């Protein structure tokens, strides 16, 4: 028994060191193939021989080296790598088809260019006026460069239409268009520059529909929002984290003006600070959204802080979220608020509170309390209003201290308040409180993509 333990220990040590046996991934058995995959694999061996190694997409819906598609599941893609001592490592995608006799045959292959390449993901998308289905292949070269390959004619003999470096891509109905388009965002940090390009198909040809500059300070793109910048003006809002920061975020806005795609936030330098958000321990990230239920998207910023927080480190500062609306080529402040995605509400503060009221968050108790502003914030003791969020399994608060304000219709949350008696000029009336408190998940409008 002791000898077996020693042998096992030595084997583990060799595995971890990578010595003698080569890379660990070469020692692991590949996933067991289904009968269909075995048939596809044999067809590939008949065409290419045995000098290849299967490759697997790292993310996305299709994680197998074998991707079967088509209404009758009679088409397939296999990813594989060819490498050797005197051969540069290369990755290919082979297209196979099941003939009328039910036998798989290799039709063609497309090389995936670049050294150090890995398959990121593969997806199928229909876009353009032709409503043509395409393959979108995402792959990486080296540590950070991501590329998208667009492949058409995937039911017959696939054709590589276009290859482009990208940071973000999505297919959807954008900006009120009748047909879906492919949005590709390219962020070149070496320039630095960033562009958004919309692709479509017309008469079988892949075309650039429109292109526009974006904020070159963007790092990671975290998502997009669709809605209206103003009445009857569809807009696309592209959110990102700044490339040199883990806690600062920005937004680009795209819309058509006189048939030309523009980014009013990039064109007008005065707009830059009005879309910057800084998060922290007690300040949550707010992204552009409709907070009035009319489809118009307001853009948030959170670079200031509540009164009394100036002496605290940046991560500990509680920051109000200021919401702006597009007017002409500029952004105008509409609301100043406390915002909580976690508790699913926004509280719009009245104008008389600005610079006169501060706030304190208690994350353990799920409360936000507003006080008459004093400096420093720890000395603020004149309570104006507290809002307490009670989650589904939490105990109810004391009835002597808290009054039920709202019950969420969809989020299973309950909201209670504790406030001062009337007579204080900062106290909200019942009507003001009703207008100020808004449950985020209950603010509804019809998205452009569903119209």
N, C-alpha and C positions, 0 to 999 in steps of 0.2 A: 504493500500500500504506500509506504514511504517513497519507494522508487517511482511509482506512478505520479505522485505529487510533484517530485523533482522534475520529471519529464514534462509535466504540464506547465510548471513554472518556467522552465527554459523555453518552451514553445511560445508562451505568452511574451516573454522578453524579446525573442527573435521577431515576433510579429510587430511589436511596438517599435522596435529599432529599424525595421524594414530591411535588415541584413539577410543575406543568403537567399531569401525567397522572392526578392523584388517587391513591387508595390502591393500593398494589402488588397486593393481592389481586384488584382489579378488572381488572388487566391480564393476569392469568394465565388460561390456558385451563382450563375445568373438565374433570374427567376424562371421557373418551370414554364415552358412554352405550351400553349394550347395546341390542339390539332390543326387549327387554321394557321396559327403562327408557324408551326412546323412546316406546313405546306408552303407558306410564303418563304420561309428560310431556305427550303430546298430549292425553290425557284431562283433565289438569289445566288446560292452556291453554284447552281448549274450555269448561271450567267457570269459570275465573278470568280469562281473558285473559292478557296477557303482562307485566303490571306487577308481577312478583315476581322474587325472587332465591333460588335454592336455598340451603339451610342444611345443614350437616353436623355430626352429633354428634362431639364432640371425643375421647371415650374409649369403651371398651366393645367389645362384639363387633360391633355394627352401626355402621359409620363412614360409610355412604352416606346421601345425602339421600333415597334410595329404599329402603324396608325392605319386602321382600316376605315374607309369612308365610301360615300355613295349611297343612294337609296337602296340598292340591292347589296350593299357592302361588297362590291366587286372590284374596288380599287384599293390600293394600299401604298404606304410609304414605309421604307425601312431606312433608318439612319445607321451609318457604319463608318468606321475609321480604318484607314490603311496607313501603316507605319512600318518602319524597319531601319536597319543600320544605315543604309545608303538611300533611304527614301524619306523625303520630307513628310511629316505627319499631315494627313489630309482627311477631311470629313466629307462624305457624300450623302445625298438623299436619293434613293432609288425608287422609281415609280413602277409598280407592278399592276397587272390587270388579270382578272379571272376570265378565261375564254369561255366560249359556249359549251365546251366540254367540262367546265368546272375546274380546269387546271390553271394554276397561277403562272404567269409569264412576266419576265422583266422587260419593260418597254424602253425606259430611258433613265438617265441619272443626271443630277445637277450637282456640280461641286460647290462646296461652301468655302469661300476664299478666306485666306489669312492664316498665319501661324498661331498656335496656341488657342485654337477655336473650340468653343463648347456650344452645344445647343441649349438655348434658354427655354424656348417654348414654341409650339406650333398651334395655330388656330385657323378656323375657316370663317370667312366673312364675305357677305354679299354687299356690294356698294356700287354706286354709279348709276347713271341713267339706264344702262344696259342690265342692271341688276345681276351682274355677273359674279359668280362665286369665285373667291380667290383663297389661296393659302398665304397666310402671313407667318413667315418664319423669323423668329427672333434668335439671334446668336451673338456671342461675345467673342472678342479678340483681346487676349491679354486679360488684365484685371478689371478694366473699366469701360472699354469701348463697346457699345452695343449697336448692332446693326439689324435692320429689318429688310427682309427679302420678300418682294411681292411676286407671287407665281400665279399665272392665269391659265386658262384652258385645261383645268385640272381633271376634266372628264375624258380627255382624249390624249394628247401628247403635251404635257405641261411645258409652259414657257416662262422663263424668268423675265419679268417686266422691268423690275427696278430694284436697286439695292441702295439703302440710305442709312447713314448713321442716325441714331435717334436716342432721345432720353425718355420720351413718352409717346404712346400711340393709342388711338381708340377709334372705333367705327360707330357712327351714330348719325341721326338726323340733326345737323348743326344749323343754327341760325335760321330756322324756319324753312330750310330747303325741302324740296319734294322728295329727294332721294338721299339715301345714306352716303356719307363721304368718309374717307379715311383721313384722320388728323394725325400728323406726325410732327412732333416737336423735337427740334435739334438744338442742343445746347453745347456749343464749342467753347470750353473753358480756356483753350489756348489763345483765342482771339482777343477778349471774350465776346461772344455774340450768341444770340438765341433767336430762332425763327419758328413760326408755326406755319405749316403747309397743309392745305387741304387737297386731297387727290380724289378724282372721280374717273369713271369710264364713259366714253362716248364713242359709239361705233367700234367697239372692241379695242380702243386705244386708251391707255392710262394717261390722264392729263392732270397737270397742276391746275386746280380750280382757282386758288388764291393763296397768297403768302403774306405774312406780316411779321415785323420785328417784335420781339418780346424783351422783357427785362433781362439784361445780360448778367445781373447779379444772382440769378436763380441757380439753385443747386439741385435738389431733389424735387420733382413734381409730385404732388400728393393728391391730385384729383381735379375735377372740373365741375362747374355748376352751370346750368342753363336756365335762362329766364329772360327778363326784359330789363334793359338799362333805363328805359323810360317807356311811356305809353307807345305801343306799336313799334318798338325798336328792339328786336331780338338781339341777345348778347350772349357771349360765352365768357365765363370767368375761369381763369386758369390759376390754380393755387400752387405755391411752391415754398420750399424752405430755402433760405439764403445759403449760398455755397460755403460761406465762411462762419456759419453759426449753427448751433443745434437748437436754438430757441427763438429765432427770428424768422418771420414768414412774410411773404408778399403775394400780390395778385396781379395778373394781367387781365385786361378786358378786350375782347374782340367783337366788333360789330361792323356792319356795312353802312357807309355814308356815301350817297351818290354812286352806288354800285362799286365802291372801292372799300376793301377791307382795311380797317384802321384799328389802332390800339391807343385810345385817348389817354390812358394812364402813362404810356411810354412817351407819347408826344408832348405832354405837358408836365415839365419837371415839378410844378407845384403840387401835383397829385401824388408824388412818390411817398411822402410821409403819411398820407391819408389812407394808405392801404397796408402799412407795416404793422404787424402784430408781434408782440414780444410775450412769450409765455413764461411761466415759472411755477413755483411750488403751489401757489394759491391762485394763479391766473391761468385759466384754460384757453385753449386755442379756439378762436372764433373765425369762421370762414364766411364768405359772402352768402347771403341767404335772404329770402323773402320773410320779413317780419311783420308784414301788414296783411298778407293773404291776397294781394292783388297781382302777384306774378312779378312785380318789380323787385329786383335784387339790390339790396343795399350792401355797400362795401365797408367792412369794419377796420378799425385801427386800434391799437392798444400800446402806445409808446409812453404815455404819461403814467401817473399814479394817483391814487386817492390822497387827499391831504393827510399829512403825518407820516408818510412812508419814505420820505426823501432820504432819511438817514440809514435806511435798511439796505442790505445787498440786493442787487437786481433780481435774483431768483425769488426773494422773499417779498417783493413788492406786489401789492394787490392793485391791478390796473383796471380802470373802467374801459369798457369797449364803446368806442364812438362809431356810429353808423353814418355813412355818407351816401348821397345819391348823386348820380350824374346829372349835371345841368350845363348844357352847352358842351364845352370841352374841359370843364372843371368839376370838382367834387364839392358838394355843399353838406355841411353837418346837419343831420336830421334828428338824431337821438344820441343821448349819452346813457350808458346802461351798465348794470352788472349782468354778466353772462355766465351760464353754467350748462355746458353740454351734458355733463354727468347727471345733473339734477333735472335736465330737460326744461329749462325755463330761461327767459330773459326778463329783466326788470328795468323798464325805461324810467329814468329819473327825471323829475320835473326840473325846469330851468332854475328855480329858486334854490335847488339843492347844489348846484354847481359851485364848487370851492367852499361850500358851507357845510357839507355833509361828507363824512368819511365812512368807511365800511371795514368790518372785521369778519373773516371767514373762520368757522370752526368745522374742519373737515370730518372730525370724529362724530360731531353732533349733527352734521349736515345742515348747518345754519349759516345765514348771512345776516349780519346785524348792521344797521345804519345808525350813526351817532352824529350829533352836532360836532363839527370839526374842531379839534383842538390839536396842539402839537406838544409832544409826539403823540402818535395814535394810541399808545397804551394808556394815555390819560383821558381819552375820550369816554365820558361816562353818562352823557345825557342821551338815552336811547330814543330814537325816532321810530324805528320799525325793525322787527326781526322776521325773517322768513325761514321756516323749518321744513325740510323735505323729509317725509316719512316713507321709506321703502316698504315693499309688500310685506315682508316678514318682521318689520320693526314694531316695537310697542308704541301705542298711542301716547302722545305727550299729555302732561297734566292739563285737565280742562280749566283749571284755575289760572293757568298761565298762557295757554294757547287757544286760538280760535281757528276753526277750520275755514280756510279760504277757498280752496278748490280741490276737487278730486279729478285726477287725470282720466280721460275717457279711454285712452289706449295704453298708457305707460304703467298703470297700476300704482301710481304714486299719489300721495296725499300731501297737500301743502297747507301749513298752518302759519298764522301770524301772531305776533305780540307787538303791540304798538302803544304809543302814548295817547293820553286823552286829548281831545280837541282843545284848542286854545293856543297851542304852539304853532307858530307860523310855518314851521316845516312839516307839520303833520299833514298827511294826505287825506283828502276827502274820500268817501266811498267810491265816487265816480272816478277820481284820479287813480285810486288803487286798482280798480277794475281794468282801466285802460293800460296801466303800467305793467301789470303782471301778465305774461303771455307764455303759455306752454308751447314749446317749440314743435313737438310732434303733432299738435292740433292746428298749426298754421298750414292751410292747404291751398294749393293752386294747381292748375292743370299744366304739367310740363310741356314744353314745346315738342318733345319727341313723341308725345302721345296725341298730338292734335292732327 
